[in-house]
Amino acid sequence: MNRIRSRPVKDGNAPRICTGFHLNAGVRPRRAWCPDRCQQKQGCPSMAQQASQSIIAELEDAVRDGTSAKRVQTLRQVTDLFLNDGDRLNDEQVKVFDDVLCLLVARVETRARAELSKRLAPLDYAPFDVIHHLAWDDDIGVAGEVLTHSSRLSNAALREIASSKGQDHLFAISARENLPAFVTDVIIDRGEDRVIRRLAKNAGAEFSDKGYSTIVARAEGDDELVEILGLRIDIPAKLLRDLLLRAKETVRARLLAIASPRAREEISQVLNDIAQEEAAAPRRNYGIAEELVKLMKQLNELDDVAVYKFAEQGKFDEVTVALAVLNDMPIAMIERLMLGLRSDLLLIPCRSAKLNWPTVETILRKRPLPHAIDHATIEIAQRDYRRLSLETAQRTVRFWQLHNRIEKQPMAAG
């Protein structure tokens, strides 16, 4: 659309125009003339107010009587005019456009709103109200651009949207250049896996202590998230250790391969410390516990109630042997699961043994680990335990049993 330039006034004075505008009968936006020949180069407040009232009145007529296509055409024309002049307008004049665009946005179809979102999202002087209106749109095609890119959205608004909208909106917010911890806390609490991974990749996202602990707990069983978090330069040392303790050997190796030299050195040091601790850990003697548990098995007293009592009383030799006996697994294998930080693996023999969740939760909370399990990990474990079927758990246990027998077979003579 061609910009409409000013025309000279008839009394010969140098032309001075306001940056207010109105729509003529053809609904074409053009500049409005100040009847007082305002001398302010940047426009006068009174003229902006008059223009706002005039424009909105004309637009209401056009919106009420016009077709859908005409409304979209008008929205594009007003947007064009703002993009041409918006960076030179003062706050009151921008408010004029804000009122006009909000009026139009409420009355056009989704495609037109999405187009407006893409055009306004990159502007640091975009009209405030219309940006927030677009950000709250239920359609992610409309809201996505401003949620990810607009600097006009306040952090408070982002937190409200993250607290109430769906996963697509959380996904869009997760990619913003700067995200404070009080926003990421909400995303971590509500986000699904794809949202959490995108947030973890965002170097501009800040995490609170609680947020970091929760996202590390979420990484258990998610190799991709472990890799993403392991490469973050701001991850606290303690959480890096927890993360690597949960990681599979293949994931640890990949982290070492792709990390920067500085990160690789830190990861290597943590892995060396873990290896030394594991090597120094004394093997436990389960003789007495094994006799008791096997006797209870013969008397049909080895059930969920018995295991719960063992766990509640802190008798983890008995808990370990009980899980081994109930699953026909080696005690050493259950011991590794019991003393490891990967609670997701320990869930499998618990489900296979048909233990109820209160018993499993007691085992997770009280098992002998250097650090107590946090609330976020418990919540994730409870969710995973509900999803884990008895059939899947027992099939996995059978696989472990077979794998253990194969490992113990002597090699045939050549």
RODO-2510 file (C-alpha; in nm, 4 decimals, decimal comma):
residues 414
     n   res          X          Y          Z
     1     m     0,0000     0,0000     0,0000
     2     n     0,1439     0,3414    -0,0956
     3     r     0,2010     0,5784     0,1897
     4     i    -0,0127     0,8949     0,1641
     5     r     0,2037     1,1991     0,2026
     6     s     0,1140     1,5337     0,3545
     7     r    -0,0206     1,8181     0,1472
     8     p     0,0618     2,1904     0,1999
     9     v    -0,1799     2,4019     0,3970
    10     k    -0,3537     2,6843     0,2119
    11     d    -0,2347     2,9704     0,4329
    12     g     0,1271     2,9131     0,3282
    13     n     0,2558     2,7961     0,6662
    14     a     0,5001     2,5046     0,6615
    15     p     0,2990     2,1827     0,6804
    16     r     0,2906     2,0075     1,0195
    17     i     0,0925     1,6884     1,0409
    18     c    -0,0100     1,4604     1,3227
    19     t     0,0519     1,0880     1,3035
    20     g    -0,3111     1,0138     1,3818
    21     f    -0,5110     0,8711     1,0907
    22     h    -0,8631     0,7876     0,9851
    23     l    -1,0403     0,5774     0,7276
    24     n    -1,2186     0,7345     0,4345
    25     a    -1,5329     0,5971     0,2778
    26     g    -1,3335     0,3292     0,0997
    27     v    -1,1908     0,2060     0,4310
    28     r    -0,8413     0,3076     0,3172
    29     p    -0,6168     0,4267     0,6016
    30     r    -0,4561     0,7670     0,5565
    31     r    -0,3137     1,0422     0,7713
    32     a    -0,5486     1,2816     0,9437
    33     w    -0,5010     1,6584     0,9298
    34     c    -0,4798     1,8572     1,2484
    35     p    -0,7296     2,1452     1,2190
    36     d    -0,5085     2,3592     1,4433
    37     r    -0,2003     2,3028     1,2235
    38     c    -0,0099     2,1449     1,5096
    39     q     0,3552     2,2437     1,5284
    40     q     0,4664     1,9180     1,6998
    41     k     0,6573     1,7057     1,4542
    42     q     0,5779     1,3899     1,6482
    43     g     0,2019     1,4527     1,6629
    44     c    -0,0265     1,5983     1,9274
    45     p    -0,2139     1,4028     2,1997
    46     s    -0,5444     1,5725     2,1320
    47     m    -0,5299     1,4819     1,7661
    48     a    -0,4425     1,1195     1,8482
    49     q    -0,7432     1,0965     2,0791
    50     q    -0,9753     1,2445     1,8158
    51     a    -0,8296     1,0113     1,5538
    52     s    -0,8832     0,7088     1,7784
    53     q    -1,2497     0,7932     1,8322
    54     s    -1,3022     0,8620     1,4623
    55     i    -1,1266     0,5498     1,3419
    56     i    -1,3003     0,3143     1,5827
    57     a    -1,6386     0,4598     1,4929
    58     e    -1,5682     0,4128     1,1219
    59     l    -1,4284     0,0653     1,1771
    60     e    -1,7328    -0,0413     1,3768
    61     d    -1,9476     0,0567     1,0803
    62     a    -1,7184    -0,1298     0,8415
    63     v    -1,7040    -0,4387     1,0648
    64     r    -2,0783    -0,4416     1,1224
    65     d    -2,1745    -0,3932     0,7581
    66     g    -1,8728    -0,5373     0,5760
    67     t    -1,7917    -0,8900     0,4640
    68     s    -1,5302    -1,1175     0,6196
    69     a    -1,2976    -1,0430     0,3280
    70     k    -1,3391    -0,6689     0,3834
    71     r    -1,2494    -0,7055     0,7519
    72     v    -0,9320    -0,8948     0,6639
    73     q    -0,8445    -0,6311     0,4026
    74     t    -0,8935    -0,3566     0,6580
    75     l    -0,6777    -0,5399     0,9139
    76     r    -0,3959    -0,5686     0,6605
    77     q    -0,4203    -0,2018     0,5649
    78     v    -0,4065    -0,0835     0,9258
    79     t    -0,1169    -0,3189     0,9939
    80     d     0,0691    -0,1883     0,6884
    81     l     0,0258     0,1668     0,8094
    82     f     0,1568     0,0764     1,1551
    83     l     0,4573    -0,1079     1,0135
    84     n     0,5408     0,2000     0,8052
    85     d     0,5167     0,4529     1,0893
    86     g     0,5088     0,2584     1,4180
    87     d     0,8712     0,3149     1,5136
    88     r     0,8158     0,6943     1,5059
    89     l     0,4971     0,7045     1,7137
    90     n     0,4715     0,7996     2,0775
    91     d     0,2915     0,5805     2,3302
    92     e    -0,0448     0,7505     2,2922
    93     q    -0,0361     0,7203     1,9163
    94     v     0,0581     0,3523     1,9382
    95     k    -0,2445     0,3136     2,1656
    96     v    -0,4607     0,4358     1,8760
    97     f    -0,3394     0,1472     1,6627
    98     d    -0,3794    -0,0857     1,9601
    99     d    -0,7489     0,0007     1,9927
   100     v    -0,8056    -0,0347     1,6188
   101     l    -0,6250    -0,3664     1,5845
   102     c    -0,7952    -0,5156     1,8898
   103     l    -1,1324    -0,4231     1,7409
   104     l    -1,0429    -0,5947     1,4145
   105     v    -0,8738    -0,8993     1,5662
   106     a    -1,1890    -0,9850     1,7582
   107     r    -1,3819    -1,0025     1,4307
   108     v    -1,1571    -1,1793     1,1803
   109     e    -1,0887    -1,5447     1,1168
   110     t    -0,7975    -1,7486     1,2538
   111     r    -0,5832    -1,7212     0,9393
   112     a    -0,5897    -1,3423     0,9515
   113     r    -0,5019    -1,3394     1,3224
   114     a    -0,2105    -1,5758     1,2572
   115     e    -0,0842    -1,3465     0,9800
   116     l    -0,1012    -1,0466     1,2149
   117     s     0,0858    -1,2417     1,4821
   118     k     0,3740    -1,3146     1,2448
   119     r     0,3975    -0,9514     1,1378
   120     l     0,3892    -0,7986     1,4849
   121     a     0,5861    -1,0581     1,6857
   122     p     0,9356    -0,9315     1,5863
   123     l     0,8581    -0,5646     1,6694
   124     d     0,9760    -0,4266     2,0040
   125     y     0,7292    -0,1386     1,9616
   126     a     0,4256    -0,3548     1,8742
   127     p     0,0931    -0,2503     2,0292
   128     f     0,0825    -0,3960     2,3797
   129     d    -0,2841    -0,4967     2,4078
   130     v    -0,3112    -0,6675     2,0709
   131     i     0,0078    -0,8671     2,1387
   132     h    -0,1413    -0,9965     2,4649
   133     h    -0,4716    -1,0651     2,2895
   134     l    -0,2892    -1,2770     2,0311
   135     a    -0,0799    -1,4551     2,2953
   136     w    -0,3929    -1,5719     2,4777
   137     d    -0,5516    -1,7103     2,1592
   138     d    -0,6457    -2,0778     2,1957
   139     d    -0,5169    -2,1481     1,8436
   140     i    -0,1401    -2,2048     1,8555
   141     g    -0,1162    -2,0900     1,4945
   142     v    -0,2111    -1,7456     1,6238
   143     a    -0,0406    -1,7464     1,9624
   144     g     0,2810    -1,9289     1,8756
   145     e     0,4767    -1,6492     1,7085
   146     v     0,4216    -1,3905     1,9805
   147     l     0,4750    -1,6445     2,2605
   148     t     0,8145    -1,7342     2,1163
   149     h     0,9354    -1,4011     1,9795
   150     s     0,7508    -1,0948     2,1099
   151     s     0,9423    -0,8774     2,3551
   152     r     0,6164    -0,7003     2,4439
   153     l     0,4906    -0,9919     2,6540
   154     s     0,5549    -0,9527     3,0240
   155     n     0,6971    -1,2418     3,2250
   156     a     0,3883    -1,2287     3,4451
   157     a     0,1674    -1,2821     3,1388
   158     l     0,3875    -1,5686     3,0226
   159     r     0,3506    -1,7365     3,3592
   160     e    -0,0290    -1,7020     3,3494
   161     i    -0,0447    -1,8454     2,9980
   162     a     0,1910    -2,1304     3,0910
   163     s    -0,0287    -2,2088     3,3913
   164     s    -0,3531    -2,2329     3,1965
   165     k    -0,2942    -2,3154     2,8298
   166     g    -0,2077    -2,6464     2,6651
   167     q     0,1138    -2,8195     2,5635
   168     d     0,1483    -2,6370     2,2309
   169     h     0,1557    -2,3016     2,4124
   170     l     0,4108    -2,4367     2,6608
   171     f     0,6201    -2,5618     2,3678
   172     a     0,6189    -2,2143     2,2103
   173     i     0,7106    -2,0376     2,5355
   174     s     0,9944    -2,2850     2,5987
   175     a     1,1905    -2,1481     2,3034
   176     r     1,1942    -1,7805     2,4116
   177     e     1,5387    -1,6229     2,4309
   178     n     1,5078    -1,5231     2,7964
   179     l     1,2958    -1,7123     3,0459
   180     p     1,3124    -1,6424     3,4203
   181     a     1,2993    -1,9238     3,6728
   182     f     0,9461    -1,8467     3,7929
   183     v     0,8206    -1,9148     3,4389
   184     t     1,0300    -2,2275     3,3808
   185     d     0,9067    -2,3698     3,7127
   186     v     0,5535    -2,3736     3,5706
   187     i     0,6655    -2,5267     3,2412
   188     i     0,8574    -2,8033     3,4194
   189     d     0,5571    -2,8824     3,6406
   190     r     0,3096    -2,8993     3,3501
   191     g     0,5131    -2,9801     3,0404
   192     e     0,5174    -3,3093     2,8540
   193     d     0,8431    -3,4700     2,7399
   194     r     0,8803    -3,2726     2,4154
   195     v     0,8255    -2,9470     2,6034
   196     i     1,0816    -3,0370     2,8704
   197     r     1,3423    -3,1305     2,6092
   198     r     1,2942    -2,8039     2,4214
   199     l     1,3176    -2,6061     2,7441
   200     a     1,6352    -2,7907     2,8452
   201     k     1,7929    -2,7025     2,5085
   202     n     1,7193    -2,3331     2,5622
   203     a     2,0427    -2,1769     2,6854
   204     g     1,8509    -1,8617     2,7800
   205     a     1,6197    -2,0452     3,0204
   206     e     1,6960    -2,0080     3,3904
   207     f     1,6064    -2,2784     3,6444
   208     s     1,5436    -2,2550     4,0162
   209     d     1,6943    -2,5177     4,2471
   210     k     1,3561    -2,6913     4,2610
   211     g     1,3156    -2,6681     3,8844
   212     y     1,6579    -2,8144     3,8183
   213     s     1,5997    -3,0994     4,0647
   214     t     1,2658    -3,1787     3,9017
   215     i     1,3974    -3,1727     3,5466
   216     v     1,6897    -3,3990     3,6425
   217     a     1,4400    -3,6388     3,8005
   218     r     1,2390    -3,6262     3,4763
   219     a     1,5528    -3,7323     3,2884
   220     e     1,5426    -4,0775     3,4477
   221     g     1,4698    -4,3180     3,1647
   222     d     1,4901    -4,0390     2,9027
   223     d     1,8301    -4,0725     2,7359
   224     e     1,7790    -3,7698     2,5122
   225     l     1,7029    -3,5437     2,8076
   226     v     2,0057    -3,6761     2,9969
   227     e     2,2276    -3,5748     2,7049
   228     i     2,0711    -3,2306     2,6780
   229     l     2,1065    -3,1582     3,0494
   230     g     2,4580    -3,3012     3,0653
   231     l     2,5710    -3,0417     2,8103
   232     r     2,4265    -2,7407     2,9927
   233     i     2,7060    -2,5260     3,1335
   234     d     2,4931    -2,4010     3,4229
   235     i     2,3933    -2,7371     3,5724
   236     p     2,5000    -2,7538     3,9395
   237     a     2,7745    -3,0048     4,0202
   238     k     2,5551    -3,2094     4,2554
   239     l     2,2811    -3,2429     3,9941
   240     l     2,5330    -3,3369     3,7262
   241     r     2,6425    -3,6215     3,9541
   242     d     2,2804    -3,7307     4,0082
   243     l     2,2206    -3,7121     3,6343
   244     l     2,5219    -3,9264     3,5497
   245     l     2,4320    -4,1786     3,8182
   246     r     2,0957    -4,2249     3,6462
   247     a     2,2485    -4,2436     3,2969
   248     k     2,3143    -4,5611     3,1027
   249     e     2,6715    -4,6421     3,0052
   250     t     2,5925    -4,5720     2,6395
   251     v     2,4574    -4,2277     2,7296
   252     r     2,7624    -4,1511     2,9425
   253     a     2,9889    -4,2452     2,6524
   254     r     2,7951    -4,0287     2,4086
   255     l     2,8089    -3,7328     2,6466
   256     l     3,1857    -3,7628     2,6662
   257     a     3,2034    -3,7795     2,2865
   258     i     2,9964    -3,4687     2,2111
   259     a     3,0760    -3,2432     2,5081
   260     s     3,3026    -2,9402     2,4817
   261     p     3,6563    -2,9871     2,6224
   262     r     3,5629    -2,8026     2,9423
   263     a     3,2402    -2,9999     2,9938
   264     r     3,4150    -3,3261     2,9032
   265     e     3,6707    -3,2704     3,1777
   266     e     3,3984    -3,2104     3,4368
   267     i     3,1940    -3,5122     3,3241
   268     s     3,5014    -3,7347     3,3315
   269     q     3,5848    -3,6258     3,6855
   270     v     3,2319    -3,7007     3,8087
   271     l     3,2313    -4,0415     3,6403
   272     n     3,5679    -4,1259     3,7966
   273     d     3,4344    -4,0316     4,1412
   274     i     3,1289    -4,2506     4,0892
   275     a     3,3428    -4,5459     3,9791
   276     q     3,5671    -4,5142     4,2860
   277     e     3,2676    -4,5008     4,5208
   278     e     3,1127    -4,8080     4,3624
   279     a     3,4415    -5,0003     4,3798
   280     a     3,4909    -4,9118     4,7466
   281     a     3,1391    -5,0131     4,8519
   282     p     3,1522    -5,3310     5,0640
   283     r     2,9460    -5,6331     4,9630
   284     r     2,6703    -5,7114     5,2080
   285     n     2,6121    -6,0473     5,3741
   286     y     2,2514    -6,1586     5,3266
   287     g     2,2785    -6,4979     5,5021
   288     i     2,0453    -6,4322     5,7979
   289     a     1,7952    -6,2355     5,5885
   290     e     1,7901    -6,5101     5,3263
   291     e     1,7057    -6,7784     5,5842
   292     l     1,4176    -6,5703     5,7240
   293     v     1,2692    -6,4777     5,3886
   294     k     1,2851    -6,8288     5,2480
   295     l     1,1123    -6,9605     5,5600
   296     m     0,8372    -6,7008     5,5179
   297     k     0,8022    -6,8098     5,1554
   298     q     0,7515    -7,1723     5,2638
   299     l     0,4857    -7,0624     5,5168
   300     n     0,3076    -6,8462     5,2520
   301     e     0,3791    -6,5367     5,4598
   302     l     0,5919    -6,3548     5,2036
   303     d     0,3498    -6,1011     5,0567
   304     d     0,3004    -5,7255     5,0109
   305     v     0,2314    -5,6728     5,3818
   306     a     0,5530    -5,8481     5,4832
   307     v     0,7663    -5,6481     5,2378
   308     y     0,6018    -5,3235     5,3543
   309     k     0,6915    -5,4022     5,7176
   310     f     1,0526    -5,4760     5,6205
   311     a     1,0801    -5,1455     5,4307
   312     e     0,9066    -4,9436     5,7025
   313     q     1,1485    -5,0826     5,9640
   314     g     1,4511    -5,0136     5,7435
   315     k     1,5340    -5,3835     5,7019
   316     f     1,6669    -5,3580     5,3500
   317     d     1,8607    -5,6835     5,3550
   318     e     1,5220    -5,8502     5,3968
   319     v     1,3600    -5,6279     5,1303
   320     t     1,6364    -5,7123     4,8831
   321     v     1,6134    -6,0858     4,9467
   322     a     1,2315    -6,0742     4,9350
   323     l     1,2317    -5,9145     4,5894
   324     a     1,4891    -6,1666     4,4728
   325     v     1,2869    -6,4646     4,6032
   326     l     0,9519    -6,3353     4,4729
   327     n     1,1019    -6,2858     4,1256
   328     d     1,3384    -6,5861     4,1232
   329     m     1,6266    -6,3476     4,0599
   330     p     1,9834    -6,3415     4,1999
   331     i     2,0191    -6,1358     4,5159
   332     a     2,3182    -5,9545     4,3629
   333     m     2,1022    -5,8313     4,0746
   334     i     1,8332    -5,6937     4,3060
   335     e     2,1070    -5,5379     4,5209
   336     r     2,2357    -5,3394     4,2225
   337     l     1,8852    -5,2103     4,1580
   338     m     1,8258    -5,1337     4,5244
   339     l     2,1473    -4,9320     4,5642
   340     g     2,1316    -4,7607     4,2249
   341     l     1,9719    -4,4210     4,1698
   342     r     1,7559    -4,5325     3,8769
   343     s     1,4237    -4,5827     4,0508
   344     d     1,2573    -4,6722     3,7202
   345     l     1,4492    -5,0017     3,7081
   346     l     1,3588    -5,0905     4,0666
   347     l     0,9908    -5,0489     3,9777
   348     i     1,0084    -5,3543     3,7497
   349     p     1,0729    -5,6290     4,0102
   350     c     0,8320    -5,4519     4,2466
   351     r     0,5515    -5,4685     3,9895
   352     s     0,6443    -5,8252     3,8942
   353     a     0,6165    -5,9194     4,2629
   354     k     0,2680    -5,7577     4,2696
   355     l     0,3573    -5,5029     4,5360
   356     n     0,1136    -5,2179     4,6020
   357     w     0,2238    -4,8571     4,5514
   358     p     0,2457    -4,7673     4,9265
   359     t     0,4979    -5,0488     4,9686
   360     v     0,6953    -4,9394     4,6622
   361     e     0,6956    -4,5758     4,7772
   362     t     0,8255    -4,6807     5,1204
   363     i     1,1056    -4,8796     4,9552
   364     l     1,2031    -4,5807     4,7374
   365     r     1,1966    -4,3322     5,0246
   366     k     1,3862    -4,5420     5,2791
   367     r     1,6367    -4,7414     5,0784
   368     p     2,0006    -4,6809     5,1798
   369     l     2,1258    -4,4115     4,9424
   370     p     2,3635    -4,1185     5,0018
   371     h     2,0845    -3,8695     4,9273
   372     a     1,7150    -3,9024     5,0035
   373     i     1,4854    -3,9239     4,7041
   374     d     1,3076    -3,5973     4,6257
   375     h     0,9339    -3,5399     4,5905
   376     a     0,9509    -3,4856     4,2139
   377     t     1,1133    -3,8246     4,1571
   378     i     0,8493    -3,9931     4,3744
   379     e     0,5694    -3,8338     4,1694
   380     i     0,7255    -3,9501     3,8435
   381     a     0,7805    -4,3001     3,9855
   382     q     0,4157    -4,3218     4,0934
   383     r     0,3010    -4,2204     3,7460
   384     d     0,5327    -4,4740     3,5821
   385     y     0,4280    -4,7509     3,8248
   386     r     0,0638    -4,7015     3,7358
   387     r     0,1491    -4,7277     3,3666
   388     l     0,3708    -5,0359     3,4047
   389     s     0,1668    -5,3472     3,3419
   390     l     0,2232    -5,6741     3,5299
   391     e     0,2793    -5,8529     3,1990
   392     t     0,5518    -5,6107     3,0884
   393     a     0,7263    -5,6261     3,4264
   394     q     0,7271    -6,0073     3,4360
   395     r     0,8470    -6,0284     3,0753
   396     t     1,1366    -5,7935     3,1602
   397     v     1,2264    -6,0009     3,4669
   398     r     1,2327    -6,3172     3,2525
   399     f     1,4657    -6,1424     3,0100
   400     w     1,6977    -6,0453     3,2968
   401     q     1,6924    -6,4027     3,4258
   402     l     1,7842    -6,5405     3,0826
   403     h     2,0571    -6,2808     3,0342
   404     n     2,2046    -6,3653     3,3746
   405     r     2,2113    -6,7399     3,2962
   406     i     2,3822    -6,6781     2,9606
   407     e     2,6478    -6,4620     3,1264
   408     k     2,7254    -6,7381     3,3778
   409     q     2,7646    -7,0163     3,1181
   410     p     3,1280    -7,1199     3,0661
   411     m     3,2646    -7,0683     2,7166
   412     a     3,2884    -7,3844     2,5087
   413     a     3,6349    -7,5151     2,4461
   414     g     3,7728    -7,4279     2,1062
***
